[in-house]
């Protein structure tokens, strides 16, 4: 053994070697720790292709958010019941809405006549739901006609811009300033007719102006965005840009506008029928029934109660549904 090995440095190295050998022997002799004591932190490779939440489509998400609005959902159920009764109510009553029974005049609500009868003995249950067909037909058809005309007119005005937009909007302002009651009277005098078609035509001549202004404002916001600039750079025709790009992106606002327009048309028809400018006998509507019942309201209030209740319920349901759709279609409220 050399002097180097006998020195203090050699003794220290030998001691370290013995300690390392002992530690290695102890590690080999130790049992492996169970895997249950360890947890994997971070993302597993096996879970790399999974998503945190399932994909939800736009309309499915709209329906989910609409269902969270309990008030709007209840209104939709009530409206569905009203529509069912409007379709099948006259057949359920067992009476024809125009049938006259002189032995059952002004009968109150009973088992034979659930809503009672009028002064001619006609069953009010059948007449209320028959009148609902006319009122809902006017409200829905008037709203859709106004929406179609207003979308086309407002889309062209906003996309054209400049002088064309100024002229078209001045025309709209002139039409809006004319009271629709004057238009209805003029249409009835000129056409010598008070049918359902004439009433719808008279109410929609100026009814589209509000929708046109709404659509114009929305399209003015959309036309400056990048996807419209890209379509123009690709030489897409203005008609296709308006119908395929601009109008679909403002449909959420238009749908909400429809739900608010329908009760407006129903109330307008009820008002015109109440003053004698609406639907004429033998046809009937909720407004016409209310007009006939107001002369006997003191003695037979039920004759006015039921048609007035249907008008109020229908308008309230459409308004609440429109309010719910407005919240559900707003992308800023999406979570």
C-alpha positions as CSV (number, residue, x, y, z in Angstrom):
1,X,0.0,0.0,0.0
2,X,1.4,3.4,-1.0
3,X,1.8,6.4,1.2
4,X,-1.0,8.1,-0.6
5,X,-3.5,5.3,0.3
6,X,-2.3,5.4,3.9
7,X,-2.8,9.1,4.2
8,X,-5.9,10.9,5.5
9,X,-7.3,11.4,2.0
10,X,-7.1,7.7,1.2
11,X,-8.9,6.8,4.5
12,X,-11.7,9.3,3.7
13,X,-12.2,7.7,0.2
14,X,-12.3,4.2,1.6
15,X,-14.9,5.2,4.1
16,X,-17.1,6.9,1.4
17,X,-16.9,3.8,-0.7
18,X,-18.0,1.6,2.1
19,X,-20.9,3.9,2.9
20,X,-22.0,4.0,-0.8
21,X,-21.9,0.2,-1.0
22,X,-24.0,0.0,2.2
23,X,-26.5,2.5,0.8
24,X,-26.8,0.6,-2.5
25,X,-27.4,-2.6,-0.6
26,X,-30.1,-1.1,1.4
27,X,-31.9,0.3,-1.7
28,X,-31.8,-3.1,-3.4
29,X,-33.2,-4.7,-0.3
30,X,-36.0,-2.1,0.1
31,X,-39.5,-3.0,-1.3
32,X,-40.9,-0.9,-4.2
33,X,-43.5,1.7,-3.2
34,X,-47.1,1.0,-4.3
35,X,-48.4,2.9,-7.3
36,X,-51.5,4.0,-5.4
37,X,-49.4,6.5,-3.5
38,X,-48.6,8.4,-6.7
39,X,-50.9,10.7,-8.7
40,X,-50.3,11.9,-12.3
41,X,-50.2,15.7,-12.5
42,X,-51.1,17.5,-15.7
43,X,-52.8,16.1,-18.8
44,X,-52.7,12.4,-19.6
45,X,-51.7,11.4,-23.0
46,X,-54.7,9.1,-23.2
47,X,-57.0,12.0,-22.5
48,X,-55.4,14.3,-25.0
49,X,-58.1,13.8,-27.6
50,X,-61.0,14.4,-25.2
51,X,-62.8,17.7,-24.8
52,X,-63.8,19.3,-21.6
53,X,-67.4,19.9,-22.7
54,X,-69.4,18.4,-25.5
55,X,-70.0,20.5,-28.7
56,X,-73.4,22.3,-28.6
57,X,-74.9,23.7,-31.8
58,X,-76.3,27.2,-32.1
59,X,-80.0,26.3,-32.2
60,X,-79.6,23.7,-29.5
61,X,-77.9,26.3,-27.3
62,X,-80.7,28.8,-28.0
63,X,-83.3,26.2,-27.0
64,X,-81.3,25.4,-23.8
65,X,-81.2,29.1,-22.8
66,X,-84.8,29.6,-23.8
67,X,-85.9,26.7,-21.5
68,X,-84.1,28.4,-18.6
69,X,-86.6,31.3,-18.9
70,X,-89.5,29.8,-17.0
71,X,-91.8,32.6,-17.8
72,X,-91.3,32.3,-21.5
73,X,-91.6,28.6,-21.4
74,X,-94.9,28.8,-19.6
75,X,-96.1,31.3,-22.2
76,X,-95.1,28.9,-25.0
77,X,-97.1,26.1,-23.4
78,X,-100.2,28.3,-23.0
79,X,-99.9,29.5,-26.6
80,X,-99.7,25.9,-27.8
81,X,-102.9,25.1,-25.9
82,X,-104.6,28.2,-27.4
83,X,-103.6,27.2,-30.9
84,X,-104.8,23.6,-30.3
85,X,-108.2,25.0,-29.2
86,X,-108.3,27.4,-32.1
87,X,-107.8,24.5,-34.5
88,X,-110.1,21.9,-32.9
89,X,-112.3,23.9,-30.6
90,X,-115.2,24.4,-32.9
91,X,-115.4,20.7,-33.5
92,X,-115.1,19.9,-29.8
93,X,-118.1,22.1,-29.0
94,X,-120.5,20.1,-31.1
95,X,-122.1,23.3,-32.5
96,X,-121.6,25.2,-35.7
97,X,-120.4,28.7,-35.0
98,X,-123.0,30.3,-37.2
99,X,-125.9,28.0,-36.0
100,X,-128.8,30.0,-34.4
101,X,-130.9,28.5,-31.6
102,X,-133.8,30.8,-30.7
103,X,-134.6,28.7,-27.6
104,X,-131.2,29.3,-26.0
105,X,-130.6,33.1,-26.2
106,X,-128.2,34.7,-23.7
107,X,-127.7,31.5,-21.8
108,X,-124.9,31.7,-19.3
109,X,-122.0,29.2,-19.1
110,X,-123.4,25.7,-18.5
111,X,-122.8,22.1,-19.3
112,X,-124.5,22.4,-22.7
113,X,-122.8,25.7,-23.6
114,X,-119.4,26.0,-21.9
115,X,-119.0,29.7,-22.7
116,X,-122.7,30.5,-22.9
117,X,-124.6,31.8,-25.9
118,X,-125.1,35.3,-27.5
119,X,-128.4,37.2,-28.1
120,X,-129.1,35.0,-31.2
121,X,-128.5,31.7,-29.4
122,X,-125.2,31.0,-31.0
123,X,-122.7,28.9,-29.0
124,X,-119.9,31.2,-27.8
125,X,-117.4,28.4,-27.3
126,X,-117.5,27.6,-30.9
127,X,-117.5,31.3,-31.9
128,X,-114.6,32.2,-29.7
129,X,-112.3,29.6,-31.3
130,X,-113.6,30.3,-34.8
131,X,-112.8,34.0,-34.1
132,X,-109.4,32.9,-32.9
133,X,-108.7,31.4,-36.3
134,X,-109.3,34.8,-38.0
135,X,-107.4,36.8,-35.4
136,X,-104.3,34.5,-35.5
137,X,-104.4,34.3,-39.3
138,X,-104.4,38.1,-39.5
139,X,-101.6,38.4,-36.9
140,X,-99.3,35.7,-38.3
141,X,-99.8,36.5,-42.0
142,X,-99.5,40.3,-41.4
143,X,-96.3,39.8,-39.4
144,X,-94.7,37.6,-42.0
145,X,-95.7,39.8,-45.0
146,X,-94.3,42.8,-43.2
147,X,-91.1,41.0,-42.3
148,X,-90.4,39.8,-45.9
149,X,-91.1,43.2,-47.4
150,X,-89.2,45.0,-44.6
151,X,-86.1,42.8,-44.9
152,X,-85.8,43.2,-48.6
153,X,-86.4,47.0,-48.5
154,X,-84.2,47.6,-45.5
155,X,-81.4,45.3,-46.9
156,X,-81.3,47.1,-50.2
157,X,-81.4,50.5,-48.6
158,X,-78.5,49.8,-46.2
159,X,-76.3,48.0,-48.7
160,X,-76.7,50.7,-51.4
161,X,-76.1,53.6,-49.1
162,X,-75.6,57.2,-50.2
163,X,-78.4,58.9,-52.1
164,X,-80.4,55.7,-52.6
165,X,-80.5,55.1,-48.8
166,X,-81.6,58.7,-48.2
167,X,-84.4,58.5,-50.7
168,X,-85.7,55.1,-49.5
169,X,-85.6,56.2,-45.9
170,X,-87.5,59.4,-46.6
171,X,-90.2,57.3,-48.3
172,X,-90.4,55.1,-45.1
173,X,-90.8,58.2,-42.9
174,X,-93.6,59.5,-45.0
175,X,-95.5,56.1,-44.9
176,X,-95.0,55.8,-41.1
177,X,-96.5,59.2,-40.5
178,X,-99.8,58.1,-42.1
179,X,-102.2,56.6,-39.6
180,X,-103.1,53.1,-40.5
181,X,-106.8,53.8,-39.6
182,X,-107.1,56.2,-42.5
183,X,-105.5,53.6,-44.9
184,X,-108.0,51.0,-43.8
185,X,-110.9,53.3,-44.4
186,X,-109.6,54.3,-47.8
187,X,-109.0,50.7,-48.8
188,X,-112.5,49.7,-47.7
189,X,-114.0,52.6,-49.7
190,X,-111.9,52.1,-52.8
191,X,-112.2,48.3,-53.0
192,X,-115.8,48.3,-51.7
193,X,-114.9,45.2,-49.7
194,X,-114.3,44.4,-46.0
195,X,-113.0,40.9,-46.4
196,X,-110.1,39.3,-44.6
197,X,-107.7,39.8,-47.6
198,X,-108.6,43.5,-47.8
199,X,-108.0,43.9,-44.0
200,X,-104.6,42.2,-44.2
201,X,-103.6,44.3,-47.2
202,X,-104.6,47.6,-45.6
203,X,-102.7,46.7,-42.4
204,X,-99.5,45.7,-44.1
205,X,-99.2,48.6,-46.6
206,X,-97.4,50.6,-43.9
207,X,-96.8,47.8,-41.4
208,X,-93.4,46.8,-42.9
209,X,-91.8,50.2,-42.4
210,X,-90.7,49.5,-38.8
211,X,-89.1,46.2,-39.8
212,X,-87.3,48.0,-42.7
213,X,-85.7,50.5,-40.4
214,X,-84.7,47.8,-37.9
215,X,-83.1,45.7,-40.6
216,X,-81.4,48.7,-42.1
217,X,-79.7,49.5,-38.8
218,X,-78.5,46.0,-38.3
219,X,-77.1,45.6,-41.8
220,X,-75.3,49.0,-41.6
221,X,-73.3,47.4,-38.7
222,X,-72.7,44.2,-40.6
223,X,-71.7,45.6,-44.0
224,X,-68.4,47.0,-42.7
225,X,-67.1,43.7,-41.4
226,X,-64.3,41.6,-43.0
227,X,-66.4,38.8,-44.5
228,X,-68.5,41.3,-46.5
229,X,-65.3,42.9,-47.8
230,X,-64.0,39.4,-48.8
231,X,-67.2,38.7,-50.6
232,X,-67.0,42.0,-52.5
233,X,-63.3,41.3,-53.4
234,X,-64.4,37.9,-54.9
235,X,-66.9,39.8,-57.1
236,X,-70.0,38.3,-55.4
237,X,-73.2,40.0,-56.7
238,X,-74.9,42.5,-54.3
239,X,-78.1,40.4,-54.3
240,X,-76.2,37.3,-53.1
241,X,-74.3,39.4,-50.5
242,X,-77.6,40.7,-49.1
243,X,-79.5,37.4,-49.2
244,X,-76.7,34.9,-48.3
245,X,-74.5,36.9,-45.9
246,X,-76.2,40.0,-44.5
247,X,-79.8,38.9,-43.9
248,X,-79.0,35.5,-42.3
249,X,-76.8,37.4,-39.8
250,X,-79.7,39.7,-38.7
251,X,-82.3,36.9,-38.5
252,X,-82.1,36.7,-34.7
253,X,-83.3,40.3,-34.4
254,X,-85.9,39.7,-37.1
255,X,-87.3,36.6,-35.3
256,X,-87.7,38.6,-32.1
257,X,-89.4,41.4,-34.1
258,X,-91.9,38.9,-35.5
259,X,-93.0,37.8,-32.0
260,X,-93.7,41.4,-31.1
261,X,-95.4,42.2,-34.4
262,X,-98.0,39.4,-34.2
263,X,-99.7,40.7,-31.0
264,X,-99.7,44.2,-32.6
265,X,-101.6,43.0,-35.6
266,X,-104.0,41.0,-33.4
267,X,-104.8,44.1,-31.3
268,X,-105.1,46.2,-34.5
269,X,-107.6,43.8,-35.9
270,X,-109.5,43.7,-32.7
271,X,-109.7,47.5,-32.6
272,X,-110.9,47.7,-36.2
273,X,-113.5,45.0,-35.7
274,X,-114.6,46.7,-32.5
275,X,-115.4,50.0,-34.4
276,X,-117.0,48.1,-37.3
277,X,-114.2,48.2,-39.9
278,X,-112.9,44.7,-39.4
279,X,-114.3,41.3,-40.2
280,X,-118.0,41.3,-41.1
281,X,-120.8,38.8,-40.3
282,X,-121.2,35.8,-40.7
283,X,-117.4,35.6,-40.2
284,X,-116.2,36.6,-36.7
285,X,-113.1,37.4,-34.8
286,X,-112.2,38.2,-31.2
287,X,-112.6,41.9,-31.9
288,X,-116.0,41.4,-33.6
289,X,-117.2,39.2,-30.6
290,X,-116.1,42.0,-28.2
291,X,-117.9,44.6,-30.3
292,X,-121.1,42.6,-30.2
293,X,-120.9,41.9,-26.5
294,X,-120.3,45.5,-25.4
295,X,-123.9,46.5,-25.8
296,X,-125.0,43.8,-23.4
297,X,-122.1,44.0,-21.0
298,X,-124.1,45.2,-18.1
299,X,-126.5,42.2,-18.1
300,X,-124.3,39.5,-19.8
301,X,-120.6,40.2,-18.9
302,X,-119.5,36.7,-19.8
303,X,-120.1,37.5,-23.5
304,X,-117.3,40.1,-23.4
305,X,-115.1,38.3,-20.9
306,X,-114.1,35.3,-23.0
307,X,-113.0,37.0,-26.2
308,X,-111.2,39.8,-24.2
309,X,-109.4,37.1,-22.2
310,X,-108.2,35.3,-25.4
311,X,-106.9,38.6,-26.8
312,X,-105.0,39.4,-23.6
313,X,-103.6,35.9,-23.2
314,X,-102.4,35.7,-26.8
315,X,-100.8,39.1,-26.8
316,X,-99.1,38.4,-23.4
317,X,-97.8,35.0,-24.6
318,X,-96.3,36.3,-27.8
319,X,-94.7,39.2,-25.8
320,X,-93.2,36.9,-23.2
321,X,-91.9,34.5,-25.9
322,X,-90.4,37.4,-27.8
323,X,-88.6,38.5,-24.6
324,X,-87.3,35.0,-24.0
325,X,-86.1,34.7,-27.6
326,X,-84.3,38.0,-27.4
327,X,-82.3,36.8,-24.4
328,X,-81.7,33.3,-25.9
329,X,-80.5,34.6,-29.3
330,X,-78.2,37.2,-27.9
331,X,-74.6,35.7,-28.2
332,X,-73.3,38.0,-25.5
333,X,-75.3,36.1,-22.9
334,X,-73.9,32.7,-23.9
335,X,-72.0,30.9,-21.2
